């Protein structure tokens, strides 16, 4: 039996929620290994829509254990709010089915505030969700963060808050903002502790035992490869590593635990926020794709930028992430289009380029070179076998496989979980 890592192969928003939910039925444990509540997964189960930001997708499945790993930055108030929200939809989240790494970094109100101060005081905002994700990761690597385990130790909590405020109050002074009251923050965290600590767990031990017991583990990533802080379109990226390697470090397992990497990509390309986007369509075609695909962010509601499928960027994601197979989503959004285009390579300053170079200024200068392909008039929505697909749709998929140098393992044809064509089960790989 295999352990499977699911990552985005574009700029996020590829439809990971449905795919992870579909796979979670075959898994015993589902692990979130990076990011924070800036991520958004939408699940549709028997007509009921669940919108998750921080909770692993496995929480909606009875009998599954969900884990938030040490690589995630956790806003404890947002976590409790999300637990309460899906509780109203009949999903009960308890310490029996959710574990949070005791090593996970906490997002505090001061992180959200700093995120907003920065975005509002620059001529080149990064387009963050203003939820404090970046500042929390900064404090993590700066070794001044408050972590879940600190909530259980009053002396440690006070020391960490003092260390944190020595840094943050200096920053706030520079923005002309008042200092944070350390005593008030400590009191707030102590009030919060009894609600969070029951979920705290040395999850690395639990995952080690799961490996010994032969359990299937699904590692669920947030955002996408092109938003990776090292490999993405820096600085217009998220603040964590979004590629498959982060599943090991963000969950506390060895890399040999990861057996199969499934990359998620749409049949076209989208991006939310600022930054380079070579195949963007700022025209009626792009707006039409966005409307048919309902391209609005799950977390922020922001409109996503839309464009043709970028095979160059996805091929790069395949190589960087060690992706074994692709789950192709939203093919049905292209129904009814007489002509489709696929970016096969770039050109920059008159020269061909077969990869997306590092550096935002260079990335902004690349120009896409397209292959035109015949579209299809028939509907692919709800198709559950290759025989249900138009021949030109199959041809489009096969050409994508050739260009990205990876097979399509799963094909999603609607938000409904059963509208999925399985080519190869990742857990049986």
N, C-alpha and C positions, 0 to 999 in steps of 0.2 A: 504494500500500500504506500502511496506517495503523499508527501506533504506539498501543498501547492501555495505559491506566492502569486497574488494578483496585483498588478501595478498598471497605472495608466501609461500609455505609449505616446500621448500627445501632451496638451497643456492642461490636463485634467478634464473633468466633466464628460468623460467618455461613456458613461453608463455603467460604471463599476458596481453600483448598488445592486442592480438587477442580477448581474453575473455572479457577484459574491453571494447574494441570496440563493441563487439557483445552485451554486456549488455547496453552500452551507448545509443543505439538506443531506449531502453526502459526507460531511465532515463531523467530527466530534467536538472540535474546539475551533473558534474563530478569534484571531488575534489582530488588533490594530497596532501597528508598530511605529508610526511616525505621524507628524502633523498635530493638529488640534481641532477645535470646533470651527475652524475656517473651512474645513472640508464639508461636503454635503452629499449624502447618498439618499436617493429616492427609491423606495421599494413599493411595488404594487402586488399585494397578496390577496387573492379572492376579491378584487375590487377595492380593497382598503389601501389607502396611500399612507406610507410611513416615511417621514422625513427625518433622517438621522444626521447628526453632525459629529458627535464624539463617540457615541456608542457603536461598538462593532455590529455589523449586520446580523450576526448570529443571535442577538437578543430577541428577535421576533420569532425564533424557532424553538419550540419546546424541546427540552432535553439537551440543548447545546450549551456548552460553557463558552462565555465570551471573556476575552482578556484585553485590557488596555495596557500595552507594554511600556517599558521605561523610556522608549524613544518618543513617546507622545507627551506633549505639554498639556496639562489638564487644568481647565478652569473649573474649580470645584462647584461653584454656583451654577454654571452652565450645565455641568453634569447632573446635578440634582434636579434642575429644571427639566432637562431632557427625560430623565427617568420618570418624573411626574407627568410629563406630557404624554409619553407613550403609555403610561399607566392608565390614562383616561381612554385610551384606545384598546384596553384589555390586555396589554402586555405587562406582566409583573416582573420587575427587575429587582433581584435580591442578592445578598452576598453569596448565595448558593449558585447563581448562574452568571455572576459578573465578578471578576477580579481585576483590581487595579494595581499595577506594580508599585511597591513601596518606594521605589527609586524614581518614580515619575516626578517631573518638575511641575510646580503649580503656577498657573497664570493668576495674577492678582490684579485688583482694580488699577493699580499704578501702571501696570503693563499696558492695559487698554488705553489709559490716558496718554501715556508716552507715544503709543502708536498714532493716536489722533494728533497730538502736538506736531509730530514730525510730518505727517501727511499734509497738515494745514499750513506748514511753514516752509514749504519748498516749492520752487518753480517746476520741479520734476518729480511729482509724487509717484510712488511705485504702484499705486492701486491696490494697497493691502485691504483686507477686510476690517481693519481697525479693531481687531479682537485681541490684540496683545501677543500674538503668536511670536513674531520676530523678537520683540524685547524679552520675552520669557526665554527663548533659546539663547539670546545673548547672555542672560544671567546664568543660564546653565553652564555654558562654556567658560564664563567668567568666574565660576565656582562660588557664586554668591546667592544662588537660587534657594528658595524654600521648596522642599520636596514633601511628598506625601508622608514619608516616615518621620519628618520633623514635627508633624502634628501630634505625635505620641510622646514627645519629649519636650517639656516646657523650657528647660534650660537651652536646649539646642534651638528651639523655635525662636526664643528671644535673641540668641546670638546671631542667627541667620537674618532675622529681620533687621537688626542693627547693621550688619554688614551690607545688606541690600540697600538700606536707606542712606548709608554713607555715600553710595554711588548715585542713587536716584534723586535724592534731594539736591545734589549739586547740578544734575541735569535739569531738574525742574526750575531751579533758580535761573538758569540760562534762558529758559522759555518764559520767565516772568511769572511762574506759577508757584503757589504756596507749597511748603514742605508737607510731606505725609506725616501724620501723627502716628508714631511707632507704637505707642501704647494702645491706641484705638485699633490699629491693624492686628496686633497680637490678640486683643480681646475678640475681635471678629473671627480670627482663625481658631481660637479655642472654642468658640461657640459652634463653629463648623465641624470641628474634629470628630465629635461623636457620630455625625452623619456620614463621614467619609471613611473613617478608619475601619469600620466593619468590612469594607471592600478591599482594604489593603492586603497585599499578599506578595511573598517572594516568588513571583510568577515563573522565574527561570527554573526553579525546582519543580514546579508543577509541569512545565513543558518537558523537562528532562524525564520525568516519570511517564508522561504521555508517550514519549519516544520509546521508552522501554516497554510500554504496554501495547505498542503497535497501533496507537490511535492516529486517526487522520486529523491533521492540523491545517487550517486554512489561514494564511497570513494576508491580511487585507491592508493595502496601501491607500494613501490619500493623495490628491492632486495627480500630477503626471510627470513623466521623465523630463520633459522640457521645462519643468519648473524646479528641477533639482538644483540645490544651492551650488553644487559643483559643476554639473553637466548641462544645466539649462541655460536659458537666455538671460544670464546674469547682467545687471542686478534685478531684472524684472522676473524674479523667481520667488519661491517660498523659502522658508528659513531652515528646512530640513532636507535630508537626502531621501528622495522619493523612489530610487531604483531598488532592485531586488536585494542588493547587498545589505541595505538598511534593515531588511526583515530580520536578519540574524542579530545585528547589534541592537536593534530597537525592541527585540523581544527577549534577548538573553539566551540565544541558542547558537550552536556552531553552524558554520556555513554548510556543512555536510548534511544538516537536517533538511535543507531546502532541496526538494527533488525536481520540481517542475515550476517554471515561471510562465505565467499566462499574462500576456499584455493585452490591454483593452484599447481599441481604437474605433472611432466612428468611421463611417463610410465617406465622410467629408472631414473638415477640420474646423475646430472652434477654439477661441481663446477669450478669456475674460480678463479685464484689467489692461494695464499698459504693457508695452514691449513689442519687439519685432514679431511680425506675422507675415511671412513671404507670400502666402497664397490667399491673403484676405481679399474678399470681394465687397468693396464698398459701393454696391450698386443694387439694382432690383433683384438680381439673382441671389446675392448674398442675403438680402433682407427676406427673400422668399424662403430660402433654406432655413433661416432663423425662425420664421413664423411657423413653418410646417413642423420643424423639429422642437418647437417650444423652448428655444434656447435662452433660458433665463436661469441664473444661478440659484441652486437650492438654498444656499445659506443667505445670500445677499439680495437676490432678486435682480441683480444686474444683468442687462442684456449682453449676451455673448457675441463676439465678433465671429463671423462665419466665412469660410472659404473652401476652395477645392481640396481634395485629398492630397496631402503632401507626403509622397512616398519617400522623399529624401530624409525628412525629419523622422519618420517612423522607422525607416531602416536604421538610422543612427540610434534610435531608442532600442531597437532589437539587439544591436551589437553591445551597447553600453549595459543594458539590463540583463543580458544573457537570456532573452526571451525565447522560449521553446515553441510557443504557438500563440496565435492571436484570436481574440474574441472580437469579431466585427459587429458593431452595433449600428442601429438607425439606418439600415439599408433602405427601409421603406420611405424615408424622408426624400429620397431621390426619385421615387415613383413619379412618372409623368413628365420627366425632363427629357427632351429629345436629344440633347447633347450633354455629355459629361466631360470633365477634364481631370487629368491626374498629373501632378507635378512629378516629372521624371528626373530632373536635375536642375541646378541653379546656374545662373550666370552672374559674374561679378566683374565689373570693369572689362567686359568683353571676353572674359575667359570662362569656360565651363567649370562647374564645381559640383562634386558629388557628395558633399557633406555640408552641414551648417557650421560655419567657423565660430570660434569663441570671440567674444567681444560684441557688445550691443551695437556699436557703430558699424562694424563689418556686417553683422547680421542684418542691419537695416538697409544695407546696400545690395544685398543679394536679390536677384530677380528670378522668378520661377519660369521654367521652360515646361510647356505642357504637351501632353499627348491627348488628343481629342478621341472620345469614344462614343459609340452609339448608346443612347439611353433606352428606356423601356416605358411602354404605356400601361402595362398591366400592373396590378397591385401586388406587392410582395408582403404587405402587412399581414402578420399572422401565419406566414408560411412555416411549416414544420418539417419539410423535407426538401432536398435539392430538386425533386421532381416538381415541386410547387413554384419554383422560380423561373422567370423568363430566361431564355437562352442568353440574352444580352446582359442580364444581371449576373449570371454565372461567369460570363466572359470578363465582366468588370472585376469580379472577385478574384478570378485566376490571374488577371494582370496585376492586381495589387499584390498577390502572393509572390509573383515573380520579382516585382520591384523591391519589396521590403525584405525578401529572402527569408520568409517565415511562412508556415502554413496557417490557414484559417482553421482553428480548432473548434470554435463555436461561432454560430451566426445568430444574432438576435434580430427579430423582425417586428417587435412591438415591446412596449413596457411590461406586458404580461409575462410572467416567468415561464409559462409553458410554451410561449411562442419562441422557441429556441431550437435551432438545428445543431445537433451534436455530431461532430465529425470524429472526435477522439476525446475520451474522458480523461481529463488531466490527472485524476486520482488513480487511474489505472495505467498511467504512462510508465 
